Amino acid sequence: MAEDELADIRRRKMIEMQAQAQAGETAAMERAAEDEAYRNQRDALLRQIFTPEARSRLSNLKMTKPEFAMNVEDQILILVQSGRVPVPVTDEFVRRVLEQLQGRRREITIKRV
């Protein structure tokens, strides 16, 4: 009888763990769907705001520095939403923002002795 009770407890515990795993998978799928919808909405907004040249510059930047490119996009979106930047955002404006955010770069000179 003790073995039957132990098997019953194991079976209930296994069912409970499976239910928790399914709930976790469902929540993860919902989060992934929300993230996908947010990204699609953001990309559509960016396509409306930027000129093709500016979009090209940002996509090149995303390949090398994805986090920095996201920061630049976020900064420009904030500026557009606050009305401080006219739409469409040009490549020239994106370059100026990049220069300001990157700051001064140190120039390296090599002197031969």
C-alpha positions as CSV (number, residue, x, y, z in Angstrom):
1,M,0.0,0.0,0.0
2,A,2.9,2.4,0.7
3,E,4.2,1.8,-2.8
4,D,0.8,2.6,-4.3
5,E,0.6,5.9,-2.4
6,L,4.2,6.7,-3.4
7,A,3.3,6.0,-7.1
8,D,0.2,8.1,-6.8
9,I,2.2,11.0,-5.3
10,R,4.8,10.7,-8.1
11,R,2.0,10.7,-10.8
12,R,0.4,13.8,-9.3
13,K,3.7,15.6,-9.0
14,M,4.5,14.7,-12.7
15,I,1.1,16.0,-13.8
16,E,1.6,19.2,-11.9
17,M,5.1,19.7,-13.4
18,Q,3.8,19.1,-16.9
19,A,1.0,21.7,-16.3
20,Q,3.6,24.2,-15.1
21,A,5.8,23.6,-18.1
22,Q,2.9,24.1,-20.5
23,A,1.9,27.4,-18.7
24,G,5.5,28.6,-19.0
25,E,5.6,27.7,-22.7
26,T,2.3,29.5,-23.2
27,A,3.6,32.6,-21.4
28,A,6.8,32.6,-23.4
29,M,4.9,32.3,-26.7
30,E,2.7,35.2,-25.7
31,R,5.8,37.3,-24.8
32,A,7.4,36.4,-28.1
33,A,4.3,37.4,-30.0
34,E,4.1,40.7,-28.2
35,D,7.7,41.4,-28.9
36,E,7.2,40.5,-32.6
37,A,4.2,42.9,-32.8
38,Y,6.2,45.7,-31.1
39,R,9.1,45.2,-33.5
40,N,6.8,45.2,-36.6
41,Q,5.1,48.3,-35.4
42,R,8.4,50.0,-34.6
43,D,9.8,49.1,-38.0
44,A,6.7,50.4,-39.8
45,L,7.1,53.7,-37.9
46,L,10.8,53.9,-38.8
47,R,10.0,53.3,-42.4
48,Q,7.6,56.3,-42.4
49,I,10.0,58.6,-40.6
50,F,13.4,58.0,-42.3
51,T,14.4,58.6,-45.9
52,P,15.8,55.6,-47.7
53,E,19.3,56.9,-47.4
54,A,18.9,57.4,-43.6
55,R,17.4,53.9,-43.3
56,S,20.4,52.5,-45.2
57,R,22.9,54.2,-42.9
58,L,21.1,52.9,-39.8
59,S,20.9,49.4,-41.2
60,N,24.6,49.5,-41.9
61,L,25.2,50.6,-38.3
62,K,23.0,47.9,-37.0
63,M,25.3,45.3,-38.6
64,T,28.3,46.5,-36.7
65,K,26.8,48.1,-33.5
66,P,23.2,46.9,-33.0
67,E,22.8,48.4,-29.5
68,F,24.2,51.7,-30.5
69,A,21.9,51.8,-33.6
70,M,18.9,51.1,-31.4
71,N,19.8,54.0,-29.2
72,V,20.1,56.3,-32.2
73,E,16.8,55.2,-33.5
74,D,15.2,55.7,-30.0
75,Q,16.7,59.2,-29.7
76,I,15.4,60.2,-33.1
77,L,12.0,58.7,-32.5
78,I,11.8,60.8,-29.3
79,L,12.8,63.9,-31.2
80,V,10.2,63.3,-33.9
81,Q,7.4,62.5,-31.4
82,S,8.2,65.7,-29.5
83,G,8.0,67.7,-32.7
84,R,11.6,68.9,-32.6
85,V,12.6,67.3,-35.9
86,P,10.7,67.5,-39.2
87,V,9.6,64.4,-40.9
88,P,11.1,62.8,-43.0
89,V,14.4,62.5,-41.2
90,T,17.3,62.8,-43.7
91,D,20.6,61.1,-43.9
92,E,22.4,64.4,-43.0
93,F,20.4,64.6,-39.7
94,V,21.2,61.0,-38.9
95,R,24.9,61.7,-39.5
96,R,24.8,64.7,-37.2
97,V,23.1,62.7,-34.5
98,L,25.7,59.9,-34.9
99,E,28.5,62.5,-34.6
100,Q,27.1,63.9,-31.4
101,L,26.4,60.5,-29.8
102,Q,29.8,59.1,-30.7
103,G,31.7,62.1,-29.4
104,R,35.2,62.9,-30.4
105,R,37.3,60.1,-31.6
106,R,41.0,60.0,-30.9
107,E,43.1,60.2,-33.9
108,I,45.9,57.8,-34.0
109,T,49.1,58.9,-35.6
110,I,52.1,56.6,-36.1
111,K,55.5,58.2,-36.0
112,R,58.4,56.2,-37.3
113,V,61.6,56.7,-35.3
